[in-house]
Amino acid sequence: MGRSDKILAMIVSLRHLLGWIFSIVSSPENLILENLALRQQLLALRAKRPQRRLTARHKLFWVMLRKVWSGWRNPLILVTPRTVTGWHRAGFRLYWKWLSRARQRGGRKPVSKEIRTLIFLMVAENPTWGAPRIHGELLKLGFHLSEATVSRWLRRIPRTPDPANRWLIFLKNHRESIAAMNFFTVPTLTFGVLYCFFVMAHDRRKILCFNVTRNPNAPWIVQQLREAWSYAPAHGFLLFDHDSKFGRDVVSAVKEMGSRPTRTAFRSPWQNGIAERWVGSCRRDLLDHVDRPE
């Protein structure tokens, strides 16, 4: 006798024992439902494929029996009552999922794929454009949709986490109208310090002004800027860092010359990379090969 035959014999004996006990105190309706539940489990055990004893039909049977009979837990042998409750919840979720898909979608009209592709293309070619600008361009092309809709689709576009790309795009687009100023120090043989000041144009890497001083201050810097643009109009943008020497007087003088002062971020020399590279070249090619007397 195999193991499955022994289990079947035990279930049959238990069925007869339970039937004899409950027949004394139970009503005919409960006996009918109990016999039905036990027969269903016996059929599941006699299936040809034991690994799939409980099919969807068996699960549906126990879910329905749970709804119509309060004593459904008593004859349950193959699984636990918690498993039957899980089947019921899974069927509930499946029903509402099917119902939500079957209903007709309401609300505003969805954005077509053509408009979405056009929005993504505008953002890729113009990273500095925001929702108002893109919305205006779409209206000019004859696409009528709200600015909030454009903003919602802009949030779905994957953005690069590195802010350096936007700064590099700014430098590339305004190269001809950008100049940069900066200081670098040179130690002397007598342990003094010389402050070298320069102004450089970004378009041709031309040095517009270069001078050296021991005591840099705001009036001296303003005078150097005037000499840098003495015979030509000032550039549209002037880059410089957060050095304390570039105070309010220097910023005001830059604005009076018609240039727009633009400070780089804190501890970000790469934002003024052209000037920083020139300082490195000046040190390697010149200052490292000569003596620097007092």
Short mmCIF file of the C-alpha atoms (twelve columns), coordinates in Angstrom:
data_MODEL
# 
_entry.id   MODEL 
# 
loop_
_atom_site.group_PDB 
_atom_site.id 
_atom_site.type_symbol 
_atom_site.label_atom_id 
_atom_site.label_alt_id 
_atom_site.label_comp_id 
_atom_site.label_asym_id 
_atom_site.label_seq_id 
_atom_site.Cartn_x 
_atom_site.Cartn_y 
_atom_site.Cartn_z 
_atom_site.pdbx_PDB_model_num 
ATOM 1   C CA . MET A 1   0.000   0.000   0.000   1 
ATOM 2   C CA . GLY A 2   1.426   3.352   -1.106  1 
ATOM 3   C CA . ARG A 3   1.638   6.545   0.874   1 
ATOM 4   C CA . SER A 4   -1.232  8.195   -1.036  1 
ATOM 5   C CA . ASP A 5   -3.448  5.158   -0.367  1 
ATOM 6   C CA . LYS A 6   -2.747  5.393   3.357   1 
ATOM 7   C CA . ILE A 7   -3.623  9.098   3.382   1 
ATOM 8   C CA . LEU A 8   -6.825  8.365   1.462   1 
ATOM 9   C CA . ALA A 9   -7.789  5.619   3.903   1 
ATOM 10  C CA . MET A 10  -7.180  7.941   6.862   1 
ATOM 11  C CA . ILE A 11  -9.346  10.667  5.316   1 
ATOM 12  C CA . VAL A 12  -12.168 8.207   4.614   1 
ATOM 13  C CA . SER A 13  -12.042 6.950   8.192   1 
ATOM 14  C CA . LEU A 14  -12.002 10.468  9.532   1 
ATOM 15  C CA . ARG A 15  -14.934 11.319  7.302   1 
ATOM 16  C CA . HIS A 16  -17.013 8.477   8.691   1 
ATOM 17  C CA . LEU A 17  -16.066 9.380   12.249  1 
ATOM 18  C CA . LEU A 18  -16.942 13.036  11.835  1 
ATOM 19  C CA . GLY A 19  -20.158 12.110  10.070  1 
ATOM 20  C CA . TRP A 20  -21.201 9.853   12.908  1 
ATOM 21  C CA . ILE A 21  -20.455 12.517  15.543  1 
ATOM 22  C CA . PHE A 22  -22.062 15.456  13.799  1 
ATOM 23  C CA . SER A 23  -25.102 13.482  12.696  1 
ATOM 24  C CA . ILE A 24  -26.254 13.430  16.299  1 
ATOM 25  C CA . VAL A 25  -26.166 17.201  16.902  1 
ATOM 26  C CA . SER A 26  -26.235 18.741  13.424  1 
ATOM 27  C CA . SER A 27  -29.104 19.725  11.198  1 
ATOM 28  C CA . PRO A 28  -29.685 18.050  7.795   1 
ATOM 29  C CA . GLU A 29  -28.532 21.197  5.939   1 
ATOM 30  C CA . ASN A 30  -25.168 21.249  7.712   1 
ATOM 31  C CA . LEU A 31  -24.680 17.544  7.057   1 
ATOM 32  C CA . ILE A 32  -25.286 18.043  3.343   1 
ATOM 33  C CA . LEU A 33  -22.787 20.911  3.128   1 
ATOM 34  C CA . GLU A 34  -20.227 18.988  5.170   1 
ATOM 35  C CA . ASN A 35  -20.514 15.923  2.965   1 
ATOM 36  C CA . LEU A 36  -20.173 18.123  -0.094  1 
ATOM 37  C CA . ALA A 37  -16.995 19.705  1.275   1 
ATOM 38  C CA . LEU A 38  -15.445 16.350  2.150   1 
ATOM 39  C CA . ARG A 39  -16.309 14.854  -1.222  1 
ATOM 40  C CA . GLN A 40  -14.707 17.807  -2.968  1 
ATOM 41  C CA . GLN A 41  -11.439 17.282  -1.077  1 
ATOM 42  C CA . LEU A 42  -11.489 13.563  -1.889  1 
ATOM 43  C CA . LEU A 43  -11.843 14.358  -5.569  1 
ATOM 44  C CA . ALA A 44  -8.869  16.703  -5.314  1 
ATOM 45  C CA . LEU A 45  -6.734  13.959  -3.733  1 
ATOM 46  C CA . ARG A 46  -7.649  11.497  -6.495  1 
ATOM 47  C CA . ALA A 47  -6.485  13.842  -9.265  1 
ATOM 48  C CA . LYS A 48  -3.975  12.445  -11.744 1 
ATOM 49  C CA . ARG A 49  -1.489  15.271  -11.093 1 
ATOM 50  C CA . PRO A 50  -0.908  15.602  -7.349  1 
ATOM 51  C CA . GLN A 51  1.190   18.768  -7.774  1 
ATOM 52  C CA . ARG A 52  -1.948  20.562  -9.009  1 
ATOM 53  C CA . ARG A 53  -4.513  19.188  -6.606  1 
ATOM 54  C CA . LEU A 54  -6.453  22.411  -6.147  1 
ATOM 55  C CA . THR A 55  -7.439  23.967  -9.443  1 
ATOM 56  C CA . ALA A 56  -9.277  27.218  -9.999  1 
ATOM 57  C CA . ARG A 57  -12.573 25.324  -9.850  1 
ATOM 58  C CA . HIS A 58  -11.710 23.907  -6.417  1 
ATOM 59  C CA . LYS A 59  -10.740 27.351  -5.144  1 
ATOM 60  C CA . LEU A 60  -13.979 28.836  -6.453  1 
ATOM 61  C CA . PHE A 61  -15.915 26.099  -4.671  1 
ATOM 62  C CA . TRP A 62  -14.369 26.934  -1.294  1 
ATOM 63  C CA . VAL A 63  -14.833 30.665  -1.810  1 
ATOM 64  C CA . MET A 64  -18.549 30.162  -2.524  1 
ATOM 65  C CA . LEU A 65  -18.901 27.710  0.371   1 
ATOM 66  C CA . ARG A 66  -17.344 30.275  2.691   1 
ATOM 67  C CA . LYS A 67  -20.048 32.774  1.698   1 
ATOM 68  C CA . VAL A 68  -23.048 30.455  2.238   1 
ATOM 69  C CA . TRP A 69  -22.014 28.301  5.226   1 
ATOM 70  C CA . SER A 70  -20.719 29.534  8.579   1 
ATOM 71  C CA . GLY A 71  -19.219 26.156  9.523   1 
ATOM 72  C CA . TRP A 72  -16.997 25.811  6.459   1 
ATOM 73  C CA . ARG A 73  -13.840 25.635  8.586   1 
ATOM 74  C CA . ASN A 74  -14.763 22.340  10.292  1 
ATOM 75  C CA . PRO A 75  -14.352 19.907  7.360   1 
ATOM 76  C CA . LEU A 76  -11.354 21.782  5.884   1 
ATOM 77  C CA . ILE A 77  -8.321  19.436  5.696   1 
ATOM 78  C CA . LEU A 78  -6.205  20.136  2.597   1 
ATOM 79  C CA . VAL A 79  -5.530  23.831  3.282   1 
ATOM 80  C CA . THR A 80  -5.890  26.280  6.157   1 
ATOM 81  C CA . PRO A 81  -8.777  28.755  6.524   1 
ATOM 82  C CA . ARG A 82  -6.271  31.563  5.964   1 
ATOM 83  C CA . THR A 83  -5.517  30.183  2.513   1 
ATOM 84  C CA . VAL A 84  -9.199  30.199  1.560   1 
ATOM 85  C CA . THR A 85  -9.475  33.807  2.768   1 
ATOM 86  C CA . GLY A 86  -6.486  34.696  0.584   1 
ATOM 87  C CA . TRP A 87  -8.212  33.127  -2.419  1 
ATOM 88  C CA . HIS A 88  -11.261 35.251  -1.744  1 
ATOM 89  C CA . ARG A 89  -9.197  38.450  -1.540  1 
ATOM 90  C CA . ALA A 90  -7.297  37.583  -4.724  1 
ATOM 91  C CA . GLY A 91  -10.569 37.045  -6.560  1 
ATOM 92  C CA . PHE A 92  -11.866 40.354  -5.233  1 
ATOM 93  C CA . ARG A 93  -8.803  42.196  -6.559  1 
ATOM 94  C CA . LEU A 94  -9.027  40.426  -9.909  1 
ATOM 95  C CA . TYR A 95  -12.697 41.356  -10.249 1 
ATOM 96  C CA . TRP A 96  -12.129 45.059  -9.625  1 
ATOM 97  C CA . LYS A 97  -9.088  45.096  -11.891 1 
ATOM 98  C CA . TRP A 98  -11.179 43.684  -14.710 1 
ATOM 99  C CA . LEU A 99  -14.005 46.090  -13.929 1 
ATOM 100 C CA . SER A 100 -11.710 49.156  -14.006 1 
ATOM 101 C CA . ARG A 101 -10.306 48.118  -17.372 1 
ATOM 102 C CA . ALA A 102 -13.734 47.432  -18.832 1 
ATOM 103 C CA . ARG A 103 -15.078 50.881  -17.967 1 
ATOM 104 C CA . GLN A 104 -14.706 53.686  -20.462 1 
ATOM 105 C CA . ARG A 105 -12.009 56.180  -19.568 1 
ATOM 106 C CA . GLY A 106 -13.218 59.669  -18.724 1 
ATOM 107 C CA . GLY A 107 -11.601 63.022  -18.014 1 
ATOM 108 C CA . ARG A 108 -9.618  65.219  -20.337 1 
ATOM 109 C CA . LYS A 109 -8.531  64.160  -23.797 1 
ATOM 110 C CA . PRO A 110 -5.179  62.314  -23.745 1 
ATOM 111 C CA . VAL A 111 -2.138  63.936  -25.356 1 
ATOM 112 C CA . SER A 112 -1.331  62.358  -28.687 1 
ATOM 113 C CA . LYS A 113 1.952   60.614  -29.359 1 
ATOM 114 C CA . GLU A 114 2.842   63.234  -31.972 1 
ATOM 115 C CA . ILE A 115 2.658   66.077  -29.426 1 
ATOM 116 C CA . ARG A 116 4.616   64.103  -26.824 1 
ATOM 117 C CA . THR A 117 7.360   63.391  -29.334 1 
ATOM 118 C CA . LEU A 118 7.482   67.077  -30.267 1 
ATOM 119 C CA . ILE A 119 7.776   68.111  -26.592 1 
ATOM 120 C CA . PHE A 120 10.624  65.652  -26.008 1 
ATOM 121 C CA . LEU A 121 12.382  66.881  -29.155 1 
ATOM 122 C CA . MET A 122 12.145  70.528  -28.052 1 
ATOM 123 C CA . VAL A 123 13.598  69.693  -24.645 1 
ATOM 124 C CA . ALA A 124 16.445  67.671  -26.166 1 
ATOM 125 C CA . GLU A 125 17.430  70.453  -28.563 1 
ATOM 126 C CA . ASN A 126 16.816  73.308  -26.091 1 
ATOM 127 C CA . PRO A 127 17.651  72.149  -22.545 1 
ATOM 128 C CA . THR A 128 17.194  75.635  -21.089 1 
ATOM 129 C CA . TRP A 129 13.562  75.949  -22.223 1 
ATOM 130 C CA . GLY A 130 10.847  75.568  -19.630 1 
ATOM 131 C CA . ALA A 131 7.143   74.789  -19.804 1 
ATOM 132 C CA . PRO A 132 6.022   78.380  -20.663 1 
ATOM 133 C CA . ARG A 133 8.414   78.616  -23.625 1 
ATOM 134 C CA . ILE A 134 7.542   75.176  -25.002 1 
ATOM 135 C CA . HIS A 135 3.826   75.861  -24.500 1 
ATOM 136 C CA . GLY A 136 4.123   79.064  -26.522 1 
ATOM 137 C CA . GLU A 137 5.952   77.301  -29.337 1 
ATOM 138 C CA . LEU A 138 3.282   74.590  -29.487 1 
ATOM 139 C CA . LEU A 139 0.543   77.214  -29.733 1 
ATOM 140 C CA . LYS A 140 2.373   78.813  -32.661 1 
ATOM 141 C CA . LEU A 141 2.426   75.412  -34.391 1 
ATOM 142 C CA . GLY A 142 -1.334  74.999  -33.898 1 
ATOM 143 C CA . PHE A 143 -1.367  72.531  -31.000 1 
ATOM 144 C CA . HIS A 144 -3.831  73.666  -28.335 1 
ATOM 145 C CA . LEU A 145 -3.071  72.301  -24.873 1 
ATOM 146 C CA . SER A 146 -2.567  73.842  -21.471 1 
ATOM 147 C CA . GLU A 147 0.733   74.842  -19.924 1 
ATOM 148 C CA . ALA A 148 0.048   72.495  -16.997 1 
ATOM 149 C CA . THR A 149 -0.100  69.557  -19.424 1 
ATOM 150 C CA . VAL A 150 3.256   70.532  -20.910 1 
ATOM 151 C CA . SER A 151 4.727   70.841  -17.427 1 
ATOM 152 C CA . ARG A 152 3.411   67.398  -16.487 1 
ATOM 153 C CA . TRP A 153 5.103   65.780  -19.486 1 
ATOM 154 C CA . LEU A 154 8.327   67.688  -18.832 1 
ATOM 155 C CA . ARG A 155 8.549   66.058  -15.404 1 
ATOM 156 C CA . ARG A 156 8.498   62.629  -17.065 1 
ATOM 157 C CA . ILE A 157 11.575  63.376  -19.175 1 
ATOM 158 C CA . PRO A 158 14.721  61.889  -17.588 1 
ATOM 159 C CA . ARG A 159 17.024  64.746  -16.671 1 
ATOM 160 C CA . THR A 160 20.758  64.454  -16.204 1 
ATOM 161 C CA . PRO A 161 21.688  64.853  -12.518 1 
ATOM 162 C CA . ASP A 162 24.893  66.705  -13.435 1 
ATOM 163 C CA . PRO A 163 24.247  70.503  -13.566 1 
ATOM 164 C CA . ALA A 164 27.514  71.006  -15.423 1 
ATOM 165 C CA . ASN A 165 25.856  70.356  -18.784 1 
ATOM 166 C CA . ARG A 166 23.619  73.405  -18.512 1 
ATOM 167 C CA . TRP A 167 26.575  75.601  -17.567 1 
ATOM 168 C CA . LEU A 168 28.633  74.267  -20.471 1 
ATOM 169 C CA . ILE A 169 25.736  74.965  -22.832 1 
ATOM 170 C CA . PHE A 170 25.610  78.542  -21.530 1 
ATOM 171 C CA . LEU A 171 29.335  78.987  -22.139 1 
ATOM 172 C CA . LYS A 172 29.045  77.521  -25.639 1 
ATOM 173 C CA . ASN A 173 26.057  79.629  -26.706 1 
ATOM 174 C CA . HIS A 174 27.497  82.924  -25.385 1 
ATOM 175 C CA . ARG A 175 31.189  82.330  -26.066 1 
ATOM 176 C CA . GLU A 176 31.691  85.498  -28.117 1 
ATOM 177 C CA . SER A 177 30.135  87.740  -25.477 1 
ATOM 178 C CA . ILE A 178 31.854  86.295  -22.377 1 
ATOM 179 C CA . ALA A 179 34.968  87.548  -20.632 1 
ATOM 180 C CA . ALA A 180 36.526  86.329  -17.394 1 
ATOM 181 C CA . MET A 181 38.707  87.954  -14.747 1 
ATOM 182 C CA . ASN A 182 40.712  86.329  -11.994 1 
ATOM 183 C CA . PHE A 183 43.680  86.625  -9.641  1 
ATOM 184 C CA . PHE A 184 46.581  84.272  -9.032  1 
ATOM 185 C CA . THR A 185 49.476  84.672  -6.627  1 
ATOM 186 C CA . VAL A 186 53.232  84.473  -7.193  1 
ATOM 187 C CA . PRO A 187 55.625  84.059  -4.206  1 
ATOM 188 C CA . THR A 188 58.951  85.935  -4.308  1 
ATOM 189 C CA . LEU A 189 62.432  85.081  -3.077  1 
ATOM 190 C CA . THR A 190 61.971  87.288  0.007   1 
ATOM 191 C CA . PHE A 191 58.749  85.477  0.953   1 
ATOM 192 C CA . GLY A 192 56.504  88.197  -0.400  1 
ATOM 193 C CA . VAL A 193 53.384  87.691  -2.481  1 
ATOM 194 C CA . LEU A 194 52.532  89.313  -5.802  1 
ATOM 195 C CA . TYR A 195 48.917  89.380  -7.014  1 
ATOM 196 C CA . CYS A 196 48.552  88.918  -10.770 1 
ATOM 197 C CA . PHE A 197 45.288  90.148  -12.280 1 
ATOM 198 C CA . PHE A 198 44.085  89.430  -15.799 1 
ATOM 199 C CA . VAL A 199 41.003  89.750  -17.986 1 
ATOM 200 C CA . MET A 200 40.486  87.211  -20.782 1 
ATOM 201 C CA . ALA A 201 38.008  87.007  -23.677 1 
ATOM 202 C CA . HIS A 202 36.482  83.562  -24.205 1 
ATOM 203 C CA . ASP A 203 36.060  83.634  -27.971 1 
ATOM 204 C CA . ARG A 204 39.764  83.888  -28.992 1 
ATOM 205 C CA . ARG A 205 41.375  83.365  -25.557 1 
ATOM 206 C CA . LYS A 206 42.790  86.879  -25.839 1 
ATOM 207 C CA . ILE A 207 44.269  88.575  -22.758 1 
ATOM 208 C CA . LEU A 208 42.595  91.968  -22.569 1 
ATOM 209 C CA . CYS A 209 44.452  93.161  -19.478 1 
ATOM 210 C CA . PHE A 210 47.281  91.924  -17.264 1 
ATOM 211 C CA . ASN A 211 48.882  93.655  -14.285 1 
ATOM 212 C CA . VAL A 212 50.619  92.900  -10.983 1 
ATOM 213 C CA . THR A 213 50.212  94.543  -7.579  1 
ATOM 214 C CA . ARG A 214 51.069  93.968  -3.943  1 
ATOM 215 C CA . ASN A 215 47.872  95.417  -2.502  1 
ATOM 216 C CA . PRO A 216 44.820  94.580  -4.614  1 
ATOM 217 C CA . ASN A 217 41.722  96.631  -3.788  1 
ATOM 218 C CA . ALA A 218 38.462  97.640  -5.441  1 
ATOM 219 C CA . PRO A 219 39.652  100.977 -7.006  1 
ATOM 220 C CA . TRP A 220 42.684  99.255  -8.515  1 
ATOM 221 C CA . ILE A 221 40.526  96.487  -10.006 1 
ATOM 222 C CA . VAL A 222 38.045  98.994  -11.441 1 
ATOM 223 C CA . GLN A 223 40.917  100.882 -13.107 1 
ATOM 224 C CA . GLN A 224 42.173  97.655  -14.706 1 
ATOM 225 C CA . LEU A 225 38.706  96.934  -16.082 1 
ATOM 226 C CA . ARG A 226 38.524  100.392 -17.617 1 
ATOM 227 C CA . GLU A 227 41.857  99.850  -19.298 1 
ATOM 228 C CA . ALA A 228 40.736  96.472  -20.612 1 
ATOM 229 C CA . TRP A 229 37.796  98.032  -22.509 1 
ATOM 230 C CA . SER A 230 39.194  101.490 -23.133 1 
ATOM 231 C CA . TYR A 231 38.753  101.323 -26.932 1 
ATOM 232 C CA . ALA A 232 36.022  98.713  -27.302 1 
ATOM 233 C CA . PRO A 233 32.640  98.003  -25.734 1 
ATOM 234 C CA . ALA A 234 32.591  95.596  -22.808 1 
ATOM 235 C CA . HIS A 235 31.542  92.001  -23.252 1 
ATOM 236 C CA . GLY A 236 27.994  90.976  -22.433 1 
ATOM 237 C CA . PHE A 237 28.993  88.738  -19.496 1 
ATOM 238 C CA . LEU A 238 31.935  88.931  -17.098 1 
ATOM 239 C CA . LEU A 239 32.739  85.784  -15.097 1 
ATOM 240 C CA . PHE A 240 34.482  85.899  -11.733 1 
ATOM 241 C CA . ASP A 241 34.475  83.931  -8.502  1 
ATOM 242 C CA . HIS A 242 33.484  84.794  -4.928  1 
ATOM 243 C CA . ASP A 243 36.815  86.377  -4.021  1 
ATOM 244 C CA . SER A 244 36.345  89.108  -1.401  1 
ATOM 245 C CA . LYS A 245 38.303  91.510  -3.627  1 
ATOM 246 C CA . PHE A 246 35.392  91.472  -6.099  1 
ATOM 247 C CA . GLY A 247 33.053  93.438  -3.840  1 
ATOM 248 C CA . ARG A 248 30.111  95.752  -4.460  1 
ATOM 249 C CA . ASP A 249 32.217  98.520  -5.974  1 
ATOM 250 C CA . VAL A 250 33.616  96.156  -8.590  1 
ATOM 251 C CA . VAL A 251 30.152  94.760  -9.400  1 
ATOM 252 C CA . SER A 252 28.719  98.274  -9.773  1 
ATOM 253 C CA . ALA A 253 31.569  99.300  -12.082 1 
ATOM 254 C CA . VAL A 254 31.012  96.213  -14.246 1 
ATOM 255 C CA . LYS A 255 27.332  97.092  -14.608 1 
ATOM 256 C CA . GLU A 256 28.164  100.705 -15.522 1 
ATOM 257 C CA . MET A 257 30.396  99.441  -18.334 1 
ATOM 258 C CA . GLY A 258 27.422  97.594  -19.832 1 
ATOM 259 C CA . SER A 259 28.483  94.083  -18.867 1 
ATOM 260 C CA . ARG A 260 26.515  91.595  -16.772 1 
ATOM 261 C CA . PRO A 261 28.476  90.343  -13.740 1 
ATOM 262 C CA . THR A 262 28.155  86.575  -13.322 1 
ATOM 263 C CA . ARG A 263 29.644  84.807  -10.320 1 
ATOM 264 C CA . THR A 264 30.591  81.155  -10.409 1 
ATOM 265 C CA . ALA A 265 29.418  78.751  -7.710  1 
ATOM 266 C CA . PHE A 266 31.356  78.293  -4.483  1 
ATOM 267 C CA . ARG A 267 34.410  76.047  -4.825  1 
ATOM 268 C CA . SER A 268 33.712  75.461  -8.518  1 
ATOM 269 C CA . PRO A 269 36.784  76.568  -10.493 1 
ATOM 270 C CA . TRP A 270 35.643  74.417  -13.433 1 
ATOM 271 C CA . GLN A 271 32.929  76.993  -14.154 1 
ATOM 272 C CA . ASN A 272 35.688  79.447  -15.065 1 
ATOM 273 C CA . GLY A 273 37.806  76.755  -16.650 1 
ATOM 274 C CA . ILE A 274 39.282  78.830  -19.478 1 
ATOM 275 C CA . ALA A 275 40.835  81.320  -17.054 1 
ATOM 276 C CA . GLU A 276 42.004  78.536  -14.720 1 
ATOM 277 C CA . ARG A 277 43.694  76.675  -17.587 1 
ATOM 278 C CA . TRP A 278 45.488  79.846  -18.636 1 
ATOM 279 C CA . VAL A 279 46.801  80.273  -15.083 1 
ATOM 280 C CA . GLY A 280 48.144  76.717  -15.193 1 
ATOM 281 C CA . SER A 281 49.809  77.319  -18.564 1 
ATOM 282 C CA . CYS A 282 51.356  80.560  -17.298 1 
ATOM 283 C CA . ARG A 283 52.842  78.783  -14.286 1 
ATOM 284 C CA . ARG A 284 54.170  75.767  -16.211 1 
ATOM 285 C CA . ASP A 285 55.549  77.618  -19.239 1 
ATOM 286 C CA . LEU A 286 56.839  80.802  -17.595 1 
ATOM 287 C CA . LEU A 287 56.891  81.175  -13.823 1 
ATOM 288 C CA . ASP A 288 58.350  77.748  -13.100 1 
ATOM 289 C CA . HIS A 289 61.448  78.581  -15.220 1 
ATOM 290 C CA . VAL A 290 62.399  82.045  -13.921 1 
ATOM 291 C CA . ASP A 291 63.440  83.528  -10.604 1 
ATOM 292 C CA . ARG A 292 60.977  85.834  -8.933  1 
ATOM 293 C CA . PRO A 293 63.009  88.509  -7.117  1 
ATOM 294 C CA . GLU A 294 61.518  91.084  -4.768  1 
# 
